Amino acid sequence: MASRRPPERDIAPVAQRIRLRYARLGRLRFSSHRDFQRALERAIRRAGLPIAYSAGFSPHPKISYANSAPTGAASEAEYVEIGLTEERDPDAVRRDLDAALPPGLDIVDAVVARTSDFASRLEASRWRIELPEVSSAELERARDAFWAAETIEVERMAKSGLRKFDAREPVVLAEVEDGPCAILTVVVRHVTMSVRPDDVLAALRSVADFEPPVPPRVTRLAQGPLDLATHAVGDPFAPDRGD
């Protein structure tokens, strides 16, 4: 029996790759990664962008995503790359896509991809965890117990089943701020079993019996290269801009 071969199609090559930073805010923080994928593909069609497609039996748009925030967390620093069959001005692409997306899914930056090592630049994330009805003093006591521990093992369900991992070692900064409520800002290195804000809260519960009375509000403020001296999270687009 002859093997099946994909149908003959004219597949236009990728002429340009554009990297986008987008925000997921407000009620849209509850949208899943798959929800955003569908919304972006619709927005690309509405904006009339010349998106490139793969070959094969089921061509799909040339879109790649990087390290999405968990459902329920807001974010100001999500990243996606799209391949186009024609060159376009990246700022025009940003404006057109932003206009085609619903409020709360906002395209905030765009650059032409001039390098191939983008994923490796996403070394860490900076998170803000707002804790209503929690005092700063209470949060500071829990944070201090967190710092005093060498390792804090937590559990989370992964695709492969229940996983146990250390939620302490990847955290390089944990600052308590005053505001309308207690705020914990953490910088977390990206490791194989990524440590998320809910894992940090599970670690606080483990070492300090810290249990927020109401659900926290979580926002990713940045992700990118990590300066180990200052714990600052930099701009991953800088090499594409030539900075």
N, C-alpha and C positions, 0 to 999 in steps of 0.2 A: 504494500500500500504506500502510495506516495505521501510524503510528509506534507502537512499543511504549511503554507507560506503566507505571510501577511499580504494583503492586497497591495497592488501598486498604487502609490499616491505620490503627488508632488509635495514634498515636505520642505518648506523654506527653512534655511539654516538660521541659527540665532545670530543676529547682527549686533545685538547690544544686550547687556544684562544690567538691570537697574535694581539697586538695593533700596528698600523702603523701611523706614521706622514708623510704626503705628502705635496708637494708644487704644486701649480698651477700657472705657470708663462708664460710670453710672450703672444703669441697669444692664448694660451690655457686658459687664464683668461676669455675668452668669451665663453668657454664651460659651459654648464649647469650642474647642479648636476646629472641629468639623463645621460648626456653624460659621465661623469666620472664613474657612476655606470656600464654602458655598457663596457667602456674601462677596468675597473678593472676586471670584470668578464671574459673578453677575456684574459687578462693578466694572471689571475689565471689558466685558461685552458692551455695557452701556456707554463707557468712555470711548469705545471704538479703537482700543489699542491693538496693534498688530502682534498679538501674543503668538509665540512659537509653540509648536506641538511636537510631541514625540512621534516616532514611527511605530509600526507594529499593528496588531489587530485592533487595539483600543487606544487610539492617540489621546494623550492627555496634555493639558497646558504645561509649559515649562515654568513651574513655580516651585520654589523650595523654601521651607520654613525652618526657623532656628529657635529651639529652646523656648517653647511657648509656656506662658504662665499657667498655673492650674486654674480650672474653672472656679469662679467665685472671687478670684483675686483681680483687682484692677491693675492696670499696667500703663506706664508711660514709655515703655521701652521694649516693644516687640519688633521682631525683624523678619522680613521676607524678601526673597529675590525673584524677579520675573525676567524671563527671556523674551526679547522682542525681535521680530524679523526686519524691522526698520529702526534706524536710530531716531530717538526723540529727546527733547529737552527734559531732563529729569524733574525740574520744577514744574513744568507743564503736566507731566505725568502725575506728579503729586497732587496738583490742583484738580485735575480731571477725576482721579480716583477718589479723592476726598469728597468731591461733590456728588459722586455716585454712590457713596456708602452712607448708611444710616448714621445719625448723630450718636456719638458714643464710640464709634469705630472711626478713628481719625488718622489720616496719613499726615504725619508731622515733619517728615524729612525724606529726601531722596537723593541718591548719588549714583553715578555710573560706576559699575563694578570694574575696577582697574587691577584688582589683585584676586588671588584664588584662595587665600587663607582666612576667609572671614570667620568661619566657625571657630577657629582656634583663638580668635580675639575675644570671644565671649567667655572670659575667665571667671567672672564673678557677677553677682547681682546685689544691688542695694535695695532693701525693702523697708517700707514704713508700716508698722503695725500699730494701729490706733486701738486703744483698749478702754471703751466707755465704762464708767463706774469703777475704775481702778485708780488708786492714788499713785503718785510718782514714787512715794516712799515704799509702798508695797511692791511696786515693780522693781525698784532698785534692789531691794532685799533678794528678790528672786533672781535678778540679773547677777548679783554678786555670787550667789550660790552656783549659778551656771558657770561663771568664770573659774570658780574654785575647783570644779570637777575636771579631771583629766579626760575622761570619756563619759558620754551619756548615751546609753543604748536606747533606741526607740524602735517601734515597729510601724510598718505601713504595708498595705496591700499593693503589690505590683503585679504586672502581667504574668510573672512567673510564680506568683503566690505571695504569702506573707513573708516580708523581708525584715530582718533586724540589721541596724546599722548605727554608726556613731554620728549623733547630731551635734556634737561639740566641736570636733577638730576643724571642720570646714568654716566655722564662724570666726572671722578675724576682727570684727567690730560689733559691739552691742552698746548703744548709747540710749539713755533714758532722757526724754525731753518733756518739759511742761507744756501744757496747752489746755484746750477745753477738756481733755482727758489725758491720761498717761499715754505716752507714745514711745515705742521701742523701735529704734532704727538699727538694722543689722546689715552687715556686709558678709555675704556667704560665697566662698569659692565654689565653683562648679566642679563636682566630682562625679564618679561613675554612678553612684546612687545619690542623686541630687537631694540636698537638704532644703526643704521648703519652709515657709513661715509656720505652717501647722506642725512641722517637725520640731521647730524651735520651741513652740508653745508646749508641745508634748514633753520636751526635755525640761522646761521650767516646771511643769507639773510633777515630773519625776523627782527632781532634786530639791524643789522648794514647796511642793504641794500648792503650786500657784494655779488657780482655776478662775479665769475671768467669768464674771456673772452673766455677761452677754457676749454674743459672737463678736470677734474683732473685725475691724475694717483694714484690709491689707492692700497695699499698693506697691508694685515694683517701680522704683524711681529711675533705675538705670541698670544696664548690664553691658559689660565690655571688658577691656583690659584692666587688670588689677595692679595698682601701685602698692607693693607690700610695705613700703616705708610710711606712706600716708594713709593707706587703706582707701584711697580714692578709686572710684570706678570711672574709667575714661570713655572717650567716644570711639566706638569701633569703626566709625566711618572715616576717621582721620587719615589713614593711609590712602583711601580712595579720593579724598579731597586734595591729597598732596601735603597735608599738614605735617 
